Amino acid sequence: MLSIRNPPTAGLMTILLPGLFLLLGCSPPPPTAADKQEGDSAGPSIPSLSVLTVESLKKRTYGSTLTFLDRRIDDAPRTFIAEYESDGLDVLTRVDIPTTASPAGGFPVVLFLHGWVGIDGAPSFDFYLKGESSYQAMIDFYVDAGYVVLTPGFRGHGGADGIDFMAAWDNGSYVSPVFYAIDTLNLIDSLDSVAGQADMAELFDIDTEHVFLASHSQGGDVALIAAAVAGEGSRLRHGVAGTSIWAGTFQSRFVQLETYYPMQTTTEAFFAGDGSWNGTPVGDDGTVNKHFVFAYPSDWIGTTDRSTWTWQHETWSLPSVADAWNVKLEQMYSAVNESVEDIDGASYAIVQEDGVASIRHDERVEAAMAEIGAFHTPEYLTEPLSLHFSDRDFYSFPDWNHELCRRVNGAGGDCTAHAYPGTNHSLRVSEHRWFSPEGTGDGFAVALQRDQRRFEQTRKAR
């Protein structure tokens, strides 16, 4: 396994000017590698951010051999851990096989793309094999419905190679989902290798014409990128027949940076102007919070009554949205300066004008980051797409989901948006009534049923 590489913290220079608070992030230039092919990811350094765009990813070739390891799971004789290669790294995936005999043509496939784990939890990632979880319930649902389910851990997860990618990119750059999409695409084009392994071929056949993506949270970003690469003009041998995204974090890298960490660390992101919470930026006294981000924090905050807080004070301890931005901007610019070979000395500025903070990005970073992700490439999202989301989940704003569907349908695609009012990030009913009012319906089972019906309709129509 590759060793963890901790990038050195960028040196910071603070300049105070009237009306301007400027933070410059400067890092040593990344090592050059003249023999590196464009798009080669043998290490976390890349020649340019442009190699991470959907257009560049569509020019690559994918595929490997799926090798089943001698690691059978206790009490789950039809669950395996398999290994395949992605960008020269050995990556692991969980494989669950239905207990029924393979139908004519083989089992259809669901790739389940999980949410964020983080570098601290990645080495011990257990593929949701221990204990009960919503993810385990989703996997069981599809297996029982007759799908082979593959749950890739992605690079760096579960003891796989690639932890140095996480050290470099699983941070405020919000770029790691692109690398995980590459892992997903290599897995898709490895599926036909099962037929060449006698011991596995005896257990099941795979229908490579019906491969579906089911995803949650950060996995939705991964899924959308993979679906776009596998869509119109794809070079993959096996396409993606349909995609489902639950509470997906698929907006631009900058929008993610400006949203997630502020909501996780400062009350300024969701409290009203008078310092209380009422779901709006306007306090009872008419004071307006100009840095309001979203109405609802995560329900695990427990209560929005700050007078009763204990541990919450420490978690939401940053004084402002701008302070939260600065944490993630430092990470983004350190990652870019250290690991992108054609960018050096990039810097950003947080500017305060008339009491409102804004970010001034380095033009090189701004132009390149704007091209990463699939939110703005609806022309490639040609297969059925289902979006499931809450109306009070800051990880996946309702407006983002509706806008994505409008983009996809406007480009001739087939997107359906399903809202589950009052539910949390898992589409579940919260135990807290301020978050989920009395009578809120659980969205988890409904979303699963909707996905199964759509996947089956897609199979019949193809």
Residue pairs with C-beta under 8 A, 6 or more apart in sequence:
1 159
1 160
1 161
1 163
2 89
2 161
2 162
2 163
2 164
3 163
3 164
4 119
4 163
4 164
4 167
5 44
5 164
5 167
5 168
6 167
7 27
7 167
7 168
7 334
7 335
7 338
7 339
8 27
8 28
8 334
8 338
9 330
9 334
10 25
10 26
10 27
10 330
10 333
10 334
10 337
11 25
11 26
11 27
12 23
12 24
12 25
12 26
12 330
13 23
13 24
13 26
14 21
14 22
14 23
15 22
15 24
16 22
19 351
19 352
19 353
20 349
20 351
20 352
21 322
21 349
21 350
21 351
21 352
22 349
22 350
22 351
23 326
23 329
23 330
23 347
23 348
23 349
23 350
24 347
24 348
24 349
25 329
25 330
25 333
25 334
25 337
25 346
25 347
25 348
26 337
26 345
26 347
27 333
27 334
27 337
27 338
27 344
27 345
28 337
28 338
29 337
29 344
29 345
30 45
30 337
30 338
30 339
30 340
30 341
30 344
31 45
32 341
33 45
33 47
33 341
36 42
36 47
38 47
38 48
38 51
38 56
39 46
39 47
39 51
39 56
39 59
39 60
40 87
41 87
41 88
41 165
41 179
41 182
42 87
42 88
43 164
44 164
44 165
44 167
44 168
44 169
44 339
45 168
45 338
45 339
45 340
45 341
46 52
46 339
46 340
46 341
47 340
47 341
47 342
48 340
48 341
48 342
48 343
48 368
49 336
49 340
49 343
49 365
49 368
49 369
49 371
49 372
50 56
50 368
50 371
52 175
52 178
52 372
53 371
53 372
54 225
54 228
54 229
54 373
54 374
54 377
54 380
55 371
55 377
57 178
57 181
57 182
57 185
57 225
57 229
58 228
58 229
58 233
58 234
58 235
58 380
59 235
60 182
60 235
61 235
62 182
62 185
62 186
62 188
62 189
62 235
62 236
63 186
63 189
63 190
63 237
64 84
64 85
64 86
64 186
64 187
64 189
64 190
64 193
65 84
65 85
65 190
65 193
65 196
66 82
66 83
66 84
66 93
66 187
66 190
66 191
66 193
66 194
66 197
67 82
67 83
67 84
67 197
68 80
68 81
68 82
68 95
68 197
68 199
68 200
69 80
69 81
69 82
69 83
71 80
71 81
72 79
72 80
73 79
73 80
73 81
73 129
76 96
76 129
78 96
78 97
78 98
78 99
78 143
78 203
79 94
79 95
79 96
79 97
79 129
80 94
80 95
80 97
81 92
81 93
81 94
81 95
81 127
81 158
82 92
82 93
82 94
82 95
82 150
83 90
83 91
83 92
83 93
83 160
84 90
84 91
84 93
84 186
84 187
84 190
85 91
85 186
86 155
86 182
86 183
86 186
86 187
87 155
87 162
87 179
87 182
87 183
87 186
89 155
89 160
89 161
89 162
90 160
90 161
91 152
91 153
91 154
91 155
91 160
91 161
91 162
91 183
91 186
91 187
92 127
92 152
92 153
92 157
92 158
92 159
92 160
93 150
93 151
93 152
93 153
93 187
94 127
94 128
94 129
94 139
94 149
94 150
94 151
94 152
94 153
95 148
95 149
95 150
95 151
96 139
96 143
96 148
96 149
96 150
96 151
97 107
97 143
97 148
97 203
97 204
98 107
98 143
98 144
98 146
98 147
98 148
98 204
100 146
102 204
102 205
103 146
103 207
105 205
105 207
105 209
106 204
106 205
106 206
106 207
106 208
107 146
107 147
107 148
107 204
107 205
107 206
107 207
108 146
108 147
108 148
108 207
108 210
108 211
108 212
108 241
108 455
108 459
109 147
109 148
109 149
109 150
109 191
109 206
109 207
109 208
109 210
109 211
109 212
110 142
110 147
110 148
110 149
110 150
110 212
110 213
110 214
110 455
111 149
111 150
111 151
111 152
111 184
111 187
111 188
111 211
111 212
111 213
111 214
112 135
112 138
112 139
112 142
112 149
112 150
112 151
112 214
112 215
112 219
113 152
113 180
113 184
113 213
113 214
113 215
113 216
113 219
113 220
113 222
113 223
113 226
114 128
114 135
114 151
114 215
114 216
114 217
114 218
114 219
115 216
115 217
115 218
115 219
116 217
116 218
117 125
117 157
118 166
118 170
119 156
119 163
119 166
119 167
119 170
122 156
122 157
122 158
122 163
122 166
123 156
123 158
123 159
123 163
124 158
125 153
125 157
125 158
125 159
126 158
127 151
127 153
127 158
128 135
128 136
128 139
128 151
129 136
134 426
134 428
134 444
135 151
135 216
137 444
138 214
138 216
138 448
139 149
139 151
141 448
141 452
142 149
142 214
142 452
143 149
145 452
147 212
147 455
148 204
148 206
150 187
152 180
152 183
152 184
152 187
153 160
154 160
154 162
154 179
154 180
154 183
154 184
154 222
155 161
155 162
155 163
155 165
155 166
155 179
155 180
155 183
156 162
156 163
156 164
156 165
156 166
156 170
162 179
165 176
165 179
166 176
168 335
168 338
168 339
169 175
169 176
169 179
169 335
169 339
170 176
171 328
171 331
171 332
171 335
172 257
172 261
172 327
172 328
172 329
172 330
172 331
172 332
172 335
173 253
173 331
173 332
173 335
173 336
174 253
174 256
174 257
174 332
175 253
175 335
175 372
177 218
177 221
177 222
177 225
177 373
178 225
178 372
178 373
180 219
180 222
181 222
181 223
181 225
181 226
181 229
184 213
184 222
184 223
184 226
185 226
185 229
185 230
185 236
188 211
188 226
188 230
188 236
188 238
188 240
189 236
189 237
189 238
191 206
191 208
191 211
191 238
192 206
192 208
192 237
192 238
194 200
194 201
194 204
194 205
194 206
195 201
195 205
195 206
208 237
208 238
209 238
209 241
209 462
210 241
210 458
210 459
210 462
211 238
211 239
211 240
211 241
212 240
212 241
212 242
212 243
212 244
212 455
212 458
213 223
213 226
213 227
213 240
213 242
213 243
213 244
214 223
214 243
214 244
214 246
214 451
215 222
215 223
215 243
215 244
215 245
215 246
215 248
216 245
216 246
216 247
216 248
216 426
217 246
217 247
217 248
217 249
217 395
217 396
217 425
218 249
219 248
220 245
220 246
220 247
220 248
220 249
220 250
220 396
221 248
221 249
221 250
221 373
223 243
223 244
223 245
223 248
224 243
224 245
224 248
224 250
224 373
224 374
224 375
224 381
225 373
225 374
226 240
227 240
227 243
227 374
227 380
227 381
227 383
227 385
228 374
228 377
228 380
228 381
229 236
229 380
230 236
230 239
230 240
231 239
231 240
231 380
231 381
231 382
231 383
232 379
232 380
232 382
233 380
239 383
240 383
241 383
241 384
241 455
241 458
241 459
241 462
242 383
242 384
242 385
242 386
242 454
242 455
242 458
243 381
243 383
243 384
243 385
243 386
244 385
244 386
244 388
244 447
244 451
244 454
244 455
245 385
245 386
245 387
245 388
246 388
246 389
246 427
246 447
247 388
247 389
247 390
247 393
247 395
247 396
247 425
247 426
247 427
248 387
248 389
248 396
248 401
249 256
249 260
249 395
249 396
250 373
250 374
250 375
250 396
250 400
250 404
251 259
251 373
251 375
251 397
251 400
252 369
252 370
252 372
252 373
252 375
252 376
253 332
253 369
253 372
253 373
254 359
254 361
254 366
254 369
254 370
257 325
257 328
257 329
257 332
258 293
258 325
258 359
259 293
259 294
259 394
259 397
260 394
260 395
261 324
261 325
261 327
261 328
262 268
262 269
262 291
262 293
262 318
262 321
262 324
262 325
263 269
263 270
263 293
263 294
263 297
263 298
263 394
264 298
264 315
264 316
264 324
265 315
265 316
265 317
265 318
265 323
265 324
265 327
266 316
266 317
266 318
266 319
266 320
266 321
266 323
266 324
267 275
267 277
267 306
267 316
268 289
268 291
268 292
268 319
268 320
268 321
269 291
269 292
269 293
269 294
269 297
269 321
269 324
270 277
270 292
270 293
270 294
270 295
270 296
270 297
270 394
271 277
271 289
272 278
272 280
272 281
272 282
272 283
272 284
272 287
272 289
272 292
273 281
273 282
273 283
273 285
273 286
273 287
273 288
273 289
274 283
274 284
274 285
274 287
275 283
275 306
276 283
276 284
276 306
277 304
277 305
277 306
278 284
279 295
279 296
280 292
280 295
281 288
281 289
281 290
281 292
282 288
282 289
283 289
290 355
290 356
291 320
291 321
291 322
291 356
291 357
293 321
293 394
294 394
294 397
295 392
296 392
296 393
296 394
296 435
297 304
297 316
297 394
298 394
298 424
298 425
299 424
299 430
299 431
299 432
299 435
299 436
301 312
301 315
301 316
302 312
302 432
303 309
303 312
303 432
303 434
304 434
306 312
318 324
318 327
320 357
321 357
322 350
322 352
322 357
325 350
325 357
325 359
326 350
329 348
329 350
329 359
332 348
332 365
333 346
333 347
333 348
333 362
333 365
336 343
336 346
336 365
337 343
337 344
337 345
337 346
343 362
343 364
343 365
343 368
346 362
346 364
346 365
347 362
348 359
348 360
348 361
348 362
348 365
349 359
349 360
350 357
350 358
350 359
350 360
351 357
351 358
351 359
351 360
361 369
370 376
374 380
374 381
375 400
375 404
375 407
376 407
378 404
378 407
378 408
378 410
378 411
378 413
379 411
379 412
381 408
381 411
381 413
381 415
382 412
382 413
383 413
383 414
383 458
384 414
384 415
384 416
384 454
384 458
385 405
385 408
385 413
385 414
385 415
385 416
386 415
386 416
386 418
386 450
386 451
386 454
387 401
387 404
387 405
387 415
387 416
387 417
387 418
388 418
388 420
388 427
388 443
388 447
388 450
388 451
389 396
389 398
389 401
389 417
389 418
389 419
389 420
389 427
390 396
390 398
390 419
390 420
390 421
390 422
390 423
390 424
390 425
390 427
390 443
391 398
391 419
391 420
391 421
391 422
392 421
392 422
392 423
392 424
392 435
393 423
393 424
393 425
395 425
396 425
398 419
401 417
401 419
402 417
404 415
404 417
405 415
405 416
405 417
408 414
408 415
409 415
416 454
418 443
418 447
418 450
420 427
420 441
420 443
420 446
420 447
421 440
422 429
422 430
422 435
422 436
422 437
422 440
422 441
423 429
423 430
423 436
423 440
423 441
423 442
423 443
424 430
424 435
424 436
426 444
427 442
427 443
427 444
427 447
428 442
428 443
428 444
429 436
429 440
429 441
429 442
430 436
430 440
